Amino acid sequence: MKILHTADWHLGKRLDRFSRLEEQVLVLNEIVEIADEQNVDLVLIAGDLFDNFNPSVEATELFYKTLKRLSLNGKRPVIAISGNHDSPNLIDAPDPLARECGIILIGHPKANITPFELEHFKISNSTNSFIELQLKNQNFPIRILHTPYANEVRLKEYFGENKEEELNKVLAENWAAIANEFCDENGVNLLIAHLYINKKGAPILEEPEGEKPIKIGNADLIYSDIIPPQIQYTALGHLHGFQNIGTLEKPVVYSSSPLCYSFSEAGQTKYVSIIEAEPNKEVSFEKLALKNGKILVRKTFDSVEKTVEWLSENPNALVELTLESRTFPKVEEIKLIHQSHDGIVHFIPKIKNQNFNENPLNEINISRDPLPLFIEYFKFKNNGQEPNEELINLFKEIENY
């Protein structure tokens, strides 16, 4: 059988003032096309479906329409769990109706999905945190352990008060008990989770900028060695870069977000994971690159001319731009830069002056005229560079308003 694994859609997310919804429409359409071209039997979406607890009407509509297309109107099961950006109640709410379309939505840890049967597949067994699927065109079952994200309150509710000490232990015991009872060698055995998981002893995996952190010190760090040996593939969400923190024989994969959502992801290629699996055999998987979405670029220039030239040659990028110069850029220069490109998310003027060693004043005499105070502050913040005439005139205009 073939499985498509994706995660971290963050529908409705913005980059500063820039909406990404138009790009999300295109990339989700691309994911649907990949699922159809690859003729996958099952789709797994590992959390952070939306970017916040109260998604917009447009984001919600895009989500449900995409899931319906992925499910081929009930022919192909789609399983989506909540992440740390999602409201679990919102994810759970449409589940009875979604099931009629072959879509299984799981908002809470320890959820118990009531078995049901459609024309092309059925849930043949279930318990807390576990479902077993039987496709009509397969002669073996698919077992799925599911662990949506749980915040601190829910962790204490489900896993006890000593979260820091017990989380790995309780998850390990819970997963092992389910796997030992249900995951024999006669079916395909999978785990889907939205957690911060890493290999024990490996370097810390950085969470992307703008992402709500779920790793606080080591309290929320789950180690991959607690994943039961019966599990053939673990589908993870939360980290936005594609990586396998398991082995080739037992992959534990972050499939990546479908778009670059912060400048810490600048230059990343985004993927979905396509898995081929059968009972009692090692899975194989490949990452398929996604082509839609604007690139995010961090660029630094030392002249306005070079800045404008590059911006004119790269009109489709979203840019974090730093301009290093010995004087603060003039108003007309800043205006020229912004007129040359409509995707400048951040513009950072950086003043170069290595000879400024003046210490800041320890005390400020607020009875002094404001203009000298402003000039001193500007010099302190800009390595000794004095404000130009335009800034001084602007300050005077504000002062006299």
Rosetta blueprint (number, residue, H / E / L):
1 M L
2 K E
3 I E
4 L E
5 H E
6 T E
7 A L
8 D L
9 W L
10 H L
11 L E
12 G L
13 K L
14 R E
15 L E
16 D L
17 R L
18 F E
19 S E
20 R L
21 L H
22 E H
23 E H
24 Q H
25 V H
26 L H
27 V H
28 L H
29 N H
30 E H
31 I H
32 V H
33 E H
34 I H
35 A H
36 D H
37 E H
38 Q L
39 N L
40 V L
41 D L
42 L E
43 V E
44 L E
45 I E
46 A E
47 G L
48 D L
49 L L
50 F E
51 D L
52 N L
53 F L
54 N L
55 P L
56 S L
57 V H
58 E H
59 A H
60 T H
61 E H
62 L H
63 F H
64 Y H
65 K H
66 T H
67 L H
68 K H
69 R H
70 L H
71 S L
72 L H
73 N H
74 G H
75 K L
76 R L
77 P L
78 V E
79 I E
80 A E
81 I E
82 S L
83 G L
84 N L
85 H L
86 D L
87 S L
88 P H
89 N H
90 L H
91 I H
92 D H
93 A L
94 P L
95 D H
96 P H
97 L H
98 A H
99 R H
100 E L
101 C L
102 G L
103 I E
104 I E
105 L E
106 I E
107 G L
108 H L
109 P L
110 K L
111 A L
112 N L
113 I L
114 T L
115 P L
116 F L
117 E E
118 L L
119 E L
120 H L
121 F E
122 K E
123 I E
124 S E
125 N E
126 S E
127 T E
128 N L
129 S L
130 F E
131 I E
132 E E
133 L E
134 Q E
135 L E
136 K L
137 N L
138 Q L
139 N L
140 F L
141 P L
142 I E
143 R E
144 I E
145 L E
146 H E
147 T E
148 P L
149 Y L
150 A L
151 N L
152 E H
153 V H
154 R H
155 L H
156 K H
157 E H
158 Y H
159 F H
160 G L
161 E L
162 N L
163 K H
164 E H
165 E H
166 E H
167 L H
168 N H
169 K H
170 V H
171 L H
172 A H
173 E H
174 N H
175 W H
176 A H
177 A H
178 I H
179 A H
180 N H
181 E H
182 F H
183 C L
184 D L
185 E L
186 N L
187 G L
188 V E
189 N E
190 L E
191 L E
192 I E
193 A E
194 H E
195 L L
196 Y L
197 I E
198 N E
199 K L
200 K L
201 G L
202 A L
203 P L
204 I L
205 L L
206 E L
207 E L
208 P L
209 E L
210 G L
211 E L
212 K L
213 P L
214 I L
215 K L
216 I L
217 G L
218 N L
219 A L
220 D L
221 L L
222 I E
223 Y E
224 S H
225 D H
226 I H
227 I L
228 P L
229 P L
230 Q L
231 I L
232 Q L
233 Y E
234 T E
235 A E
236 L E
237 G E
238 H L
239 L L
240 H L
241 G L
242 F L
243 Q E
244 N E
245 I L
246 G L
247 T L
248 L L
249 E L
250 K L
251 P L
252 V E
253 V E
254 Y E
255 S L
256 S L
257 S L
258 P L
259 L L
260 C L
261 Y L
262 S L
263 F H
264 S H
265 E H
266 A L
267 G L
268 Q L
269 T L
270 K L
271 Y E
272 V E
273 S E
274 I E
275 I E
276 E E
277 A L
278 E L
279 P L
280 N L
281 K L
282 E L
283 V L
284 S E
285 F E
286 E E
287 K E
288 L E
289 A E
290 L L
291 K L
292 N L
293 G L
294 K L
295 I L
296 L E
297 V E
298 R E
299 K E
300 T E
301 F E
302 D L
303 S L
304 V H
305 E H
306 K H
307 T H
308 V H
309 E H
310 W H
311 L H
312 S H
313 E H
314 N L
315 P L
316 N L
317 A L
318 L E
319 V E
320 E E
321 L E
322 T E
323 L E
324 E E
325 S E
326 R L
327 T L
328 F L
329 P L
330 K L
331 V H
332 E H
333 E H
334 I H
335 K H
336 L H
337 I H
338 H H
339 Q H
340 S L
341 H L
342 D L
343 G L
344 I E
345 V E
346 H E
347 F E
348 I E
349 P E
350 K E
351 I E
352 K L
353 N L
354 Q L
355 N L
356 F L
357 N L
358 E L
359 N L
360 P L
361 L L
362 N L
363 E L
364 I L
365 N L
366 I L
367 S L
368 R L
369 D L
370 P H
371 L H
372 P H
373 L H
374 F H
375 I H
376 E H
377 Y H
378 F H
379 K H
380 F H
381 K H
382 N L
383 N L
384 G L
385 Q L
386 E L
387 P L
388 N L
389 E H
390 E H
391 L H
392 I H
393 N H
394 L H
395 F H
396 K H
397 E H
398 I H
399 E H
400 N L
401 Y L
